[in-house]
C-alpha cells in the first residue's frame, strides 16, 4: 500500500469548561526511612527489651548532650517509650513490626492548604492548564449542573489524582497519603481552558481520519484530562456542531472572486465538502502550486503556524518605512477565532506593524444590538483593534487579511466543510492561500474596499483597542475610501 506521510494539524480550537475552585485544608502522613543510628539503637532496645539511657550512651560512645538528642529522636519515632522506671522499652508497634518483618519508618504528619479545581462536567479534580482562560472562547455546558457537590468526598477519593495535579513535592511523594481533611471551602466559580489541535492522520486500518490532541496541558496533565472523561466531552461537543448547509457565499463564488483555481478542483459540489485528502496527496506531490513562489497554499488558521508565514514577511520588510493599516475581515462561521492562539497572533502582528507606523484592524459589519453585543463579548480584548462598520453586507464564509500596497501581504481563506467520513462532521476548516504577489494583493484589497463600502458613507465605532494603540478612525476611513 502507498505510504501517505501527510500528517498535519488542520484546526486549533479552545474551549472554556465550567469549574469551581476550592481552598482545601488537610493533613498528610509521610513515611521516611529511619537513619541508621536510630535504627541500630531501636533494634538493640528491642533485643534486650528494657535498657537505661545511660547504657545506650556508653554503648554508642556519646556525651550527655548527644545522648539526650538520640533519646528524643527514638522516642519521637513511636517505636520506643519510657517505662515507669524511666528506662527505654519497645512499644507494641515495634513488637508487631518484628512479627511482620517490615522496614522501620518514621511517620510524619504535615499540614497543608492548597487550591483544588474541580470541573463541573465530570466532577474530577483537574490539573492546571498551560493557558490562561480568556473570555470569549466557546463554552461547553453539556450535562452541566450547578448543584452542590460533595467536594470533601471527591477530594478524598481522588487524592492520588490530586497529587498528580500539583507541584508540591511533599504531597507528591509516593510515600505520602491523606490523613484527614480539616476543611474545604469554595473560593469561586471558575473556568478551565481546554485547547486542542485537530490533526488529519492516516492509518492502514482506519484509513484517513481526524484526531484531536490536547495542547493546553503538559503530558501528565493531558493524561489526567483524558482519564477523567473531559476530553471525550469536548470531542463530543465538536462532533455535534451543526453542519452548515446553506452558505452565505458559495465556494464557487469565493474562488471566482479571489481567482483561486487550485482549491476549486478539490471541492465536492454534490455533497458539499472539500476533499482534503486528495488535496494533501497532490500537495505532497507538488501539484497544488499557484505558479508563483510568492503565493502558497494555506491550510488551517493562520495562527496554527505564525512563525513560518509572518516572520519571514516581516523579516523581508525590516528596512521598509511606513506601511498601510492591516485590515482583517472575519468569517461568519462559529469556529472563527475560537482559539487561545488568536490573541498571540494579533499581538505578534501588531508588534511588528508598529515598527512601520501601522496596526491591525478587524472590521465587523454593524448588525443589531443583540448581535453587536455577542460580537463584543466574543472578541473584546482578543482582537486588539476591533471596530463595527456600517457596511450593508454581512459576514460570510470567507476570511481575508490584507496589508495593501507595494510591500504588502495578504491571505484569504474559505471555511469549508470536510468529508464526514473523516469524523467531526460539523468541523469547519479554513483553506486558501497567502501571498506577496502585488497583483493578487491589489485584487484582494479592491474586494475588501467594495465589501465594506456603503452608499451613505462609512461610519466606524470602536469596541476593542489594542494596548498602546495610536490608531484613529480617520486613518482607517481614509485608507478604505482611497486607493493605495
FIMARVEX-212419 format. One record per residue (C-alpha): residue number from 0; x, y, z. Coordinates in pm, whole numbers, padded with zeros to 5 digits. Example, Ala and Ser with C-alpha at 12.3 -4.5 7.8 and 13.67 -1.06 7.14 Angstrom:
2
[rec 0; [01230; -00450; 00780]]
[rec 1; [01367; -00106; 00714]]
! end
This chain:
484
[rec 0; [00000; 00000; 00000]]
[rec 1; [00121; 00352; -00076]]
[rec 2; [00271; 00529; 00225]]
[rec 3; [00082; 00854; 00288]]
[rec 4; [00304; 01063; 00513]]
[rec 5; [00078; 01369; 00523]]
[rec 6; [00001; 01400; 00891]]
[rec 7; [-00067; 01765; 00981]]
[rec 8; [-00271; 01997; 01202]]
[rec 9; [-00574; 02148; 01029]]
[rec 10; [-00757; 02335; 01305]]
[rec 11; [-00698; 02476; 01654]]
[rec 12; [-00986; 02527; 01898]]
[rec 13; [-01002; 02626; 02264]]
[rec 14; [-01297; 02579; 02499]]
[rec 15; [-01397; 02704; 02841]]
[rec 16; [-01523; 02440; 03085]]
[rec 17; [-01731; 02534; 03394]]
[rec 18; [-01540; 02463; 03714]]
[rec 19; [-01516; 02561; 04079]]
[rec 20; [-01204; 02643; 04278]]
[rec 21; [-01180; 02537; 04643]]
[rec 22; [-00943; 02600; 04930]]
[rec 23; [-00854; 02268; 05095]]
[rec 24; [-00701; 02242; 05444]]
[rec 25; [-00576; 01888; 05503]]
[rec 26; [-00314; 01675; 05672]]
[rec 27; [-00099; 01404; 05519]]
[rec 28; [00116; 01134; 05668]]
[rec 29; [00457; 01090; 05518]]
[rec 30; [00673; 00785; 05578]]
[rec 31; [01050; 00827; 05575]]
[rec 32; [01327; 00573; 05644]]
[rec 33; [01481; 00593; 05992]]
[rec 34; [01851; 00696; 05999]]
[rec 35; [02096; 00409; 06057]]
[rec 36; [02199; 00521; 06410]]
[rec 37; [01839; 00541; 06525]]
[rec 38; [01754; 00208; 06368]]
[rec 39; [02052; 00038; 06540]]
[rec 40; [01950; 00186; 06875]]
[rec 41; [01586; 00076; 06836]]
[rec 42; [01688; -00278; 06740]]
[rec 43; [01914; -00303; 07048]]
[rec 44; [01627; -00191; 07271]]
[rec 45; [01402; -00449; 07107]]
[rec 46; [01662; -00724; 07167]]
[rec 47; [01715; -00651; 07539]]
[rec 48; [01351; -00540; 07596]]
[rec 49; [01449; -00285; 07866]]
[rec 50; [01761; -00067; 07886]]
[rec 51; [01863; 00254; 08060]]
[rec 52; [01958; 00570; 07868]]
[rec 53; [02298; 00555; 08041]]
[rec 54; [02380; 00214; 07891]]
[rec 55; [02277; 00344; 07546]]
[rec 56; [02519; 00633; 07596]]
[rec 57; [02805; 00401; 07687]]
[rec 58; [02729; 00158; 07404]]
[rec 59; [02743; 00428; 07135]]
[rec 60; [03016; 00636; 07299]]
[rec 61; [02809; 00953; 07334]]
[rec 62; [02845; 01256; 07558]]
[rec 63; [02548; 01369; 07769]]
[rec 64; [02419; 01616; 07508]]
[rec 65; [02440; 01363; 07222]]
[rec 66; [02264; 01103; 07441]]
[rec 67; [01969; 01337; 07506]]
[rec 68; [01934; 01417; 07135]]
[rec 69; [01942; 01048; 07040]]
[rec 70; [01686; 00951; 07309]]
[rec 71; [01450; 01232; 07197]]
[rec 72; [01475; 01117; 06836]]
[rec 73; [01400; 00749; 06906]]
[rec 74; [01106; 00840; 07132]]
[rec 75; [00964; 01058; 06854]]
[rec 76; [00965; 00765; 06612]]
[rec 77; [00691; 00596; 06811]]
[rec 78; [00885; 00269; 06821]]
[rec 79; [01026; 00317; 07174]]
[rec 80; [00887; 00457; 07501]]
[rec 81; [00987; 00515; 07864]]
[rec 82; [00859; 00266; 08120]]
[rec 83; [00755; 00359; 08474]]
[rec 84; [01117; 00342; 08589]]
[rec 85; [01243; 00582; 08322]]
[rec 86; [01407; 00309; 08119]]
[rec 87; [01367; 00255; 07745]]
[rec 88; [01144; -00026; 07621]]
[rec 89; [00974; -00141; 07300]]
[rec 90; [00624; -00023; 07209]]
[rec 91; [00354; -00262; 07093]]
[rec 92; [00404; -00119; 06743]]
[rec 93; [00771; -00226; 06747]]
[rec 94; [00679; -00577; 06861]]
[rec 95; [00423; -00604; 06579]]
[rec 96; [00689; -00490; 06335]]
[rec 97; [00915; -00777; 06448]]
[rec 98; [00635; -01020; 06368]]
[rec 99; [00562; -00866; 06026]]
[rec 100; [00932; -00812; 05935]]
[rec 101; [00856; -00467; 05788]]
[rec 102; [01109; -00188; 05748]]
[rec 103; [01143; 00067; 06026]]
[rec 104; [00997; 00402; 05918]]
[rec 105; [00918; 00736; 06071]]
[rec 106; [00564; 00861; 06013]]
[rec 107; [00542; 01239; 05994]]
[rec 108; [00215; 01434; 05991]]
[rec 109; [00219; 01751; 05780]]
[rec 110; [-00049; 02018; 05731]]
[rec 111; [-00119; 02194; 05401]]
[rec 112; [-00356; 02442; 05241]]
[rec 113; [-00389; 02404; 04865]]
[rec 114; [-00624; 02521; 04589]]
[rec 115; [-00828; 02247; 04425]]
[rec 116; [-01004; 02284; 04088]]
[rec 117; [-01297; 02052; 04006]]
[rec 118; [-01462; 02065; 03666]]
[rec 119; [-01842; 02062; 03678]]
[rec 120; [-01891; 01838; 03374]]
[rec 121; [-01720; 01525; 03512]]
[rec 122; [-01670; 01625; 03881]]
[rec 123; [-01299; 01545; 03866]]
[rec 124; [-01004; 01720; 04024]]
[rec 125; [-00821; 01871; 03729]]
[rec 126; [-00463; 01993; 03663]]
[rec 127; [-00358; 02347; 03589]]
[rec 128; [-00364; 02446; 03222]]
[rec 129; [-00065; 02586; 03035]]
[rec 130; [-00302; 02859; 02909]]
[rec 131; [-00490; 03132; 03095]]
[rec 132; [-00870; 03124; 03042]]
[rec 133; [-00975; 03407; 02811]]
[rec 134; [-01325; 03550; 02797]]
[rec 135; [-01493; 03500; 02461]]
[rec 136; [-01392; 03143; 02383]]
[rec 137; [-01677; 02894; 02327]]
[rec 138; [-01818; 02738; 02645]]
[rec 139; [-01918; 02376; 02683]]
[rec 140; [-02204; 02339; 02929]]
[rec 141; [-02347; 01999; 02823]]
[rec 142; [-02451; 01789; 03124]]
[rec 143; [-02358; 02081; 03347]]
[rec 144; [-02530; 02110; 03683]]
[rec 145; [-02465; 02386; 03935]]
[rec 146; [-02598; 02172; 04221]]
[rec 147; [-02375; 02142; 04526]]
[rec 148; [-02129; 01854; 04509]]
[rec 149; [-01972; 01658; 04794]]
[rec 150; [-01632; 01814; 04743]]
[rec 151; [-01481; 01654; 05057]]
[rec 152; [-01572; 01309; 04929]]
[rec 153; [-01442; 01389; 04578]]
[rec 154; [-01115; 01524; 04717]]
[rec 155; [-01065; 01223; 04948]]
[rec 156; [-01144; 00966; 04680]]
[rec 157; [-00930; 01145; 04418]]
[rec 158; [-00635; 01235; 04641]]
[rec 159; [-00395; 01028; 04431]]
[rec 160; [-00516; 01220; 04126]]
[rec 161; [-00478; 01548; 04317]]
[rec 162; [-00114; 01459; 04389]]
[rec 163; [-00055; 01437; 04013]]
[rec 164; [-00217; 01778; 03959]]
[rec 165; [00014; 01985; 04182]]
[rec 166; [00385; 02063; 04216]]
[rec 167; [00427; 02040; 04594]]
[rec 168; [00693; 01772; 04632]]
[rec 169; [00596; 01684; 04991]]
[rec 170; [00242; 01600; 04881]]
[rec 171; [00355; 01432; 04558]]
[rec 172; [00590; 01200; 04749]]
[rec 173; [00485; 00839; 04673]]
[rec 174; [00513; 00758; 05046]]
[rec 175; [00264; 01029; 05148]]
[rec 176; [-00107; 00967; 05195]]
[rec 177; [-00410; 01167; 05302]]
[rec 178; [-00462; 01156; 05678]]
[rec 179; [-00765; 01382; 05718]]
[rec 180; [-00949; 01673; 05556]]
[rec 181; [-00982; 01955; 05806]]
[rec 182; [-01189; 02191; 05592]]
[rec 183; [-01273; 02266; 05228]]
[rec 184; [-01430; 02599; 05136]]
[rec 185; [-01547; 02728; 04799]]
[rec 186; [-01337; 03015; 04667]]
[rec 187; [-01503; 03100; 04337]]
[rec 188; [-01677; 02977; 04026]]
[rec 189; [-01406; 02945; 03763]]
[rec 190; [-01336; 02802; 03420]]
[rec 191; [-01086; 02557; 03280]]
[rec 192; [-00943; 02611; 02935]]
[rec 193; [-00909; 02308; 02711]]
[rec 194; [-00712; 02368; 02392]]
[rec 195; [-00691; 02108; 02119]]
[rec 196; [-00539; 02082; 01775]]
[rec 197; [-00720; 01867; 01522]]
[rec 198; [-00487; 01667; 01302]]
[rec 199; [-00550; 01459; 00994]]
[rec 200; [-00372; 01124; 01004]]
[rec 201; [-00351; 00803; 00807]]
[rec 202; [-00374; 00451; 00943]]
[rec 203; [-00386; 00134; 00734]]
[rec 204; [-00685; 00016; 00934]]
[rec 205; [-00870; 00346; 00989]]
[rec 206; [-00766; 00499; 00657]]
[rec 207; [-00769; 00880; 00685]]
[rec 208; [-00919; 01028; 00999]]
[rec 209; [-00908; 01338; 01218]]
[rec 210; [-00755; 01304; 01565]]
[rec 211; [-00778; 01555; 01850]]
[rec 212; [-00465; 01637; 02050]]
[rec 213; [-00462; 01833; 02377]]
[rec 214; [-00224; 02130; 02363]]
[rec 215; [-00338; 02317; 02675]]
[rec 216; [-00177; 02080; 02926]]
[rec 217; [00151; 01904; 02992]]
[rec 218; [00189; 01537; 02907]]
[rec 219; [00088; 01434; 03261]]
[rec 220; [-00196; 01688; 03263]]
[rec 221; [-00323; 01563; 02925]]
[rec 222; [-00341; 01207; 03059]]
[rec 223; [-00541; 01329; 03359]]
[rec 224; [-00782; 01527; 03139]]
[rec 225; [-00832; 01221; 02916]]
[rec 226; [-00879; 00973; 03202]]
[rec 227; [-01144; 01194; 03362]]
[rec 228; [-01364; 01180; 03051]]
[rec 229; [-01337; 01556; 02995]]
[rec 230; [-01160; 01520; 02660]]
[rec 231; [-01442; 01291; 02545]]
[rec 232; [-01693; 01563; 02639]]
[rec 233; [-01501; 01815; 02427]]
[rec 234; [-01475; 01573; 02135]]
[rec 235; [-01850; 01501; 02152]]
[rec 236; [-01922; 01873; 02152]]
[rec 237; [-01717; 01928; 01835]]
[rec 238; [-01868; 01619; 01675]]
[rec 239; [-02217; 01758; 01733]]
[rec 240; [-02159; 02106; 01593]]
[rec 241; [-02434; 02170; 01341]]
[rec 242; [-02302; 02121; 00989]]
[rec 243; [-02363; 02429; 00774]]
[rec 244; [-02584; 02373; 00470]]
[rec 245; [-02679; 02699; 00303]]
[rec 246; [-02367; 02917; 00269]]
[rec 247; [-02391; 03295; 00251]]
[rec 248; [-02110; 03288; -00004]]
[rec 249; [-02082; 02985; -00227]]
[rec 250; [-01746; 02814; -00261]]
[rec 251; [-01750; 02866; -00637]]
[rec 252; [-01820; 03238; -00599]]
[rec 253; [-01535; 03266; -00348]]
[rec 254; [-01293; 03102; -00592]]
[rec 255; [-01410; 03336; -00868]]
[rec 256; [-01365; 03648; -00652]]
[rec 257; [-01013; 03562; -00540]]
[rec 258; [-00904; 03378; -00855]]
[rec 259; [-00828; 03056; -00667]]
[rec 260; [-00823; 02787; -00933]]
[rec 261; [-00625; 02548; -00711]]
[rec 262; [-00863; 02460; -00428]]
[rec 263; [-01164; 02476; -00664]]
[rec 264; [-01059; 02140; -00813]]
[rec 265; [-01096; 01960; -00479]]
[rec 266; [-01449; 02062; -00386]]
[rec 267; [-01725; 01802; -00394]]
[rec 268; [-02020; 02016; -00502]]
[rec 269; [-02268; 01727; -00488]]
[rec 270; [-02205; 01650; -00122]]
[rec 271; [-02087; 01998; -00021]]
[rec 272; [-01743; 01929; 00124]]
[rec 273; [-01378; 01994; 00049]]
[rec 274; [-01178; 01680; -00034]]
[rec 275; [-00887; 01747; 00197]]
[rec 276; [-00735; 01402; 00148]]
[rec 277; [-00696; 01438; -00229]]
[rec 278; [-00569; 01792; -00185]]
[rec 279; [-00300; 01678; 00061]]
[rec 280; [-00198; 01387; -00161]]
[rec 281; [-00148; 01624; -00454]]
[rec 282; [00023; 01878; -00232]]
[rec 283; [00273; 01612; -00124]]
[rec 284; [00344; 01557; -00495]]
[rec 285; [00382; 01932; -00563]]
[rec 286; [00062; 01953; -00769]]
[rec 287; [-00112; 02234; -00577]]
[rec 288; [00113; 02529; -00657]]
[rec 289; [-00010; 02869; -00771]]
[rec 290; [00256; 02913; -01039]]
[rec 291; [00435; 03176; -00836]]
[rec 292; [00659; 03126; -00530]]
[rec 293; [00511; 03441; -00376]]
[rec 294; [00172; 03270; -00346]]
[rec 295; [00135; 02950; -00147]]
[rec 296; [-00147; 02738; -00010]]
[rec 297; [-00264; 02800; 00347]]
[rec 298; [-00426; 02509; 00534]]
[rec 299; [-00594; 02580; 00866]]
[rec 300; [-00596; 02904; 01067]]
[rec 301; [-00307; 03143; 01014]]
[rec 302; [-00226; 03119; 01386]]
[rec 303; [-00155; 02745; 01362]]
[rec 304; [00196; 02833; 01247]]
[rec 305; [00260; 03204; 01290]]
[rec 306; [00634; 03185; 01253]]
[rec 307; [00654; 03033; 00906]]
[rec 308; [00409; 03273; 00743]]
[rec 309; [00451; 03613; 00904]]
[rec 310; [00802; 03619; 01047]]
[rec 311; [00955; 03569; 00704]]
[rec 312; [00735; 03850; 00569]]
[rec 313; [00825; 04097; 00842]]
[rec 314; [01192; 04000; 00816]]
[rec 315; [01184; 04081; 00445]]
[rec 316; [01047; 04434; 00504]]
[rec 317; [01258; 04532; 00805]]
[rec 318; [01410; 04825; 00611]]
[rec 319; [01074; 04942; 00473]]
[rec 320; [00927; 05259; 00624]]
[rec 321; [00559; 05320; 00691]]
[rec 322; [00304; 05056; 00590]]
[rec 323; [-00071; 05090; 00536]]
[rec 324; [-00302; 04963; 00808]]
[rec 325; [-00366; 04588; 00807]]
[rec 326; [-00735; 04511; 00757]]
[rec 327; [-00890; 04182; 00868]]
[rec 328; [-01233; 04073; 00751]]
[rec 329; [-01363; 03794; 00980]]
[rec 330; [-01563; 03491; 00878]]
[rec 331; [-01919; 03422; 00991]]
[rec 332; [-01853; 03060; 01096]]
[rec 333; [-01880; 02969; 01465]]
[rec 334; [-01520; 02847; 01489]]
[rec 335; [-01362; 03166; 01352]]
[rec 336; [-01108; 03286; 01608]]
[rec 337; [-01214; 03018; 01859]]
[rec 338; [-00862; 02965; 01986]]
[rec 339; [-00640; 03098; 02262]]
[rec 340; [-00377; 03142; 01989]]
[rec 341; [-00576; 03425; 01831]]
[rec 342; [-00464; 03686; 02082]]
[rec 343; [-00099; 03583; 02047]]
[rec 344; [-00133; 03615; 01670]]
[rec 345; [-00281; 03964; 01697]]
[rec 346; [-00014; 04079; 01943]]
[rec 347; [00258; 03936; 01719]]
[rec 348; [00128; 04118; 01412]]
[rec 349; [00078; 04449; 01593]]
[rec 350; [00424; 04437; 01749]]
[rec 351; [00577; 04406; 01403]]
[rec 352; [00346; 04658; 01236]]
[rec 353; [00416; 04929; 01495]]
[rec 354; [00773; 04934; 01370]]
[rec 355; [00622; 05058; 01042]]
[rec 356; [00372; 05303; 01197]]
[rec 357; [00088; 05062; 01131]]
[rec 358; [-00151; 04833; 01320]]
[rec 359; [-00406; 04563; 01250]]
[rec 360; [-00778; 04642; 01247]]
[rec 361; [-01062; 04388; 01243]]
[rec 362; [-01387; 04518; 01094]]
[rec 363; [-01731; 04371; 01173]]
[rec 364; [-02035; 04493; 00980]]
[rec 365; [-02274; 04656; 01226]]
[rec 366; [-02587; 04445; 01275]]
[rec 367; [-02839; 04486; 01559]]
[rec 368; [-02779; 04550; 01928]]
[rec 369; [-02805; 04182; 02022]]
[rec 370; [-02556; 04059; 01763]]
[rec 371; [-02322; 04352; 01825]]
[rec 372; [-02322; 04264; 02195]]
[rec 373; [-02244; 03899; 02115]]
[rec 374; [-01951; 04001; 01893]]
[rec 375; [-01816; 04231; 02162]]
[rec 376; [-01845; 03958; 02427]]
[rec 377; [-01675; 03709; 02198]]
[rec 378; [-01381; 03919; 02078]]
[rec 379; [-01329; 04208; 02320]]
[rec 380; [-00960; 04220; 02417]]
[rec 381; [-00880; 03921; 02194]]
[rec 382; [-00871; 04108; 01862]]
[rec 383; [-00671; 04414; 01953]]
[rec 384; [-00834; 04687; 01743]]
[rec 385; [-01193; 04581; 01675]]
[rec 386; [-01444; 04811; 01503]]
[rec 387; [-01806; 04799; 01396]]
[rec 388; [-01858; 04944; 01047]]
[rec 389; [-02191; 05036; 00888]]
[rec 390; [-02146; 04812; 00584]]
[rec 391; [-02464; 04693; 00414]]
[rec 392; [-02310; 04349; 00366]]
[rec 393; [-02294; 04074; 00622]]
[rec 394; [-02006; 03842; 00704]]
[rec 395; [-01979; 03522; 00502]]
[rec 396; [-01764; 03207; 00498]]
[rec 397; [-01457; 03387; 00366]]
[rec 398; [-01180; 03525; 00586]]
[rec 399; [-00948; 03791; 00446]]
[rec 400; [-00640; 03965; 00583]]
[rec 401; [-00459; 04229; 00382]]
[rec 402; [-00181; 04481; 00422]]
[rec 403; [-00217; 04660; 00087]]
[rec 404; [00049; 04833; -00116]]
[rec 405; [00385; 04764; -00278]]
[rec 406; [00529; 04589; 00029]]
[rec 407; [00206; 04425; 00129]]
[rec 408; [00095; 04083; 00245]]
[rec 409; [-00241; 03911; 00223]]
[rec 410; [-00418; 03584; 00276]]
[rec 411; [-00770; 03472; 00201]]
[rec 412; [-00944; 03152; 00303]]
[rec 413; [-01284; 02986; 00283]]
[rec 414; [-01413; 02794; 00586]]
[rec 415; [-01510; 02461; 00428]]
[rec 416; [-01696; 02154; 00548]]
[rec 417; [-01490; 01835; 00536]]
[rec 418; [-01570; 01478; 00437]]
[rec 419; [-01793; 01339; 00718]]
[rec 420; [-01606; 01008; 00693]]
[rec 421; [-01303; 01178; 00848]]
[rec 422; [-01500; 01235; 01168]]
[rec 423; [-01617; 01560; 01329]]
[rec 424; [-01884; 01626; 01069]]
[rec 425; [-01962; 01976; 01200]]
[rec 426; [-01599; 02086; 01192]]
[rec 427; [-01504; 02365; 00952]]
[rec 428; [-01151; 02435; 00831]]
[rec 429; [-01018; 02748; 00659]]
[rec 430; [-00826; 02687; 00337]]
[rec 431; [-00689; 02918; 00071]]
[rec 432; [-00359; 03096; 00007]]
[rec 433; [-00126; 03365; 00138]]
[rec 434; [00061; 03593; -00100]]
[rec 435; [00322; 03863; -00152]]
[rec 436; [00227; 03896; -00519]]
[rec 437; [00135; 04260; -00591]]
[rec 438; [-00141; 04179; -00840]]
[rec 439; [-00311; 03935; -00605]]
[rec 440; [-00281; 04179; -00312]]
[rec 441; [-00444; 04451; -00526]]
[rec 442; [-00724; 04209; -00619]]
[rec 443; [-00787; 04122; -00254]]
[rec 444; [-00768; 04485; -00140]]
[rec 445; [-01015; 04603; -00403]]
[rec 446; [-01258; 04333; -00293]]
[rec 447; [-01225; 04437; 00073]]
[rec 448; [-01292; 04802; -00012]]
[rec 449; [-01603; 04709; -00210]]
[rec 450; [-01722; 04475; 00066]]
[rec 451; [-01722; 04750; 00327]]
[rec 452; [-01844; 05036; 00108]]
[rec 453; [-02193; 05174; 00169]]
[rec 454; [-02389; 05443; -00021]]
[rec 455; [-02442; 05660; 00287]]
[rec 456; [-02073; 05689; 00375]]
[rec 457; [-01866; 05483; 00617]]
[rec 458; [-01902; 05511; 00992]]
[rec 459; [-01671; 05332; 01234]]
[rec 460; [-01726; 05254; 01603]]
[rec 461; [-01455; 05102; 01821]]
[rec 462; [-01540; 04818; 02062]]
[rec 463; [-01187; 04695; 02139]]
[rec 464; [-00848; 04864; 02148]]
[rec 465; [-00501; 04714; 02125]]
[rec 466; [-00256; 04801; 02402]]
[rec 467; [-00076; 05128; 02326]]
[rec 468; [-00276; 05176; 02006]]
[rec 469; [-00233; 05512; 01832]]
[rec 470; [-00484; 05450; 01554]]
[rec 471; [-00777; 05682; 01495]]
[rec 472; [-01090; 05628; 01289]]
[rec 473; [-00996; 05892; 01032]]
[rec 474; [-00691; 05700; 00917]]
[rec 475; [-00892; 05377; 00879]]
[rec 476; [-01167; 05565; 00694]]
[rec 477; [-00919; 05738; 00461]]
[rec 478; [-00749; 05409; 00372]]
[rec 479; [-01081; 05240; 00289]]
[rec 480; [-01209; 05516; 00063]]
[rec 481; [-00886; 05587; -00128]]
[rec 482; [-00667; 05371; -00348]]
[rec 483; [-00328; 05254; -00221]]
! end
